[in-house]
Amino acid sequence: MKTTLELPDDLLIAAKTVAAQRRTTLRAMVEHALRRELAPAEALENPDPDKFEIGPFGILRLKRRPGETVTREQIKAIQDEIDEDELQRALHPNRP
């Protein structure tokens, strides 16, 4: 089904840039994001139970360890890796 979305210019530019970097389409990214947002919390996969836990709202979060500091850069790198893995699974569902 076709639909029209109105997005702020800066968001559209950023999304198209990321899509190009990932060698995918804006359409695939929007579909992936919507599927991820609509998935029930129990359907979420924990890619590394030693590092992550699924919080009360179904959001994946880092496990806290005493004395350890987590930086925004670490969080961004982890999220980028997870997003790329999910995107590749969505684009190529028959790959292992």
N, C-alpha and C positions, 0 to 999 in steps of 0.2 A: 504494500500500500504506500502511496506517496503522501507526503505531508510537507508543510512549510514550517521552518523554524526561524524565528527572529533572534539573532544573537548579537551581543555587543561586538563592535568591530575588533577590539583587542582580543576577545575570546576566540573569535573566528580565525584571526590571523595566527594566534598561538596554536589552535587546534590543527589548522592546515599545515603549519610548520612541523609539528610533531608527527602528523600523518606522513608527510614527505620523508622525514627522518626514519620512520619505521617502515617505509615503503608499503604503505597501505592507503586506504581512502578515508576521507572524512566520514563517509557513510558507515564504514566498518567500525570506526572508532565510536561513533554515536551509538550504533547498535550494541557494541561491546559494553559501553558505559551503562546503557539502559538495562541490559541483561544483568549486569553485576549489581546495580542498584535494586532491581526487582527480585533478585534471588532471596529465598527465605534464609534466615540466619543459619539454620541447621544444614543447609546445602553448601555453606562455605567450607572450603578446604583450608586446613592449616598446613602451609608448605613446610614448616619447620617447628614442630611442637617444643623443641628446646629453646627457641628464640621467641616464639609468638604464642599468644592465647587469643581466643575469641571472646571479646568483652560482652557485657550484658545486652548491648544493642546489636549484636551480630557483627561488630566491627573488629577486624584483626588488629591487635595491638602488641607492642613489644612487652615481653615479660620483664618486670623490674627485678634487678639484682642489687643487693646491698652494695653500696660504694661505687657502683658503675654509673657513669654519665653517658647519656645518649645524645648525640648531636643531631641537629636538623639535617645535616648533610648525610648522616647515616640513614636516617629515616627516609629521606628522598631517594637515596640509592636503592634501598630495599623496596620501596613502593614502585620505583621504575622497573625493577627486575620482576616483581610480581605482575605488574600491568603488562609487561612485554610477554611474559609466559601465558597469561590469560588471553591476550590478544592473539597469540599464535595458535592457542587451542581453539579459539573461536573461528579463526580463519581457516584452520586446517584440522577439523575435528577427527579425521581418520588417522592422523599421525600419532605414534605412541608417546 
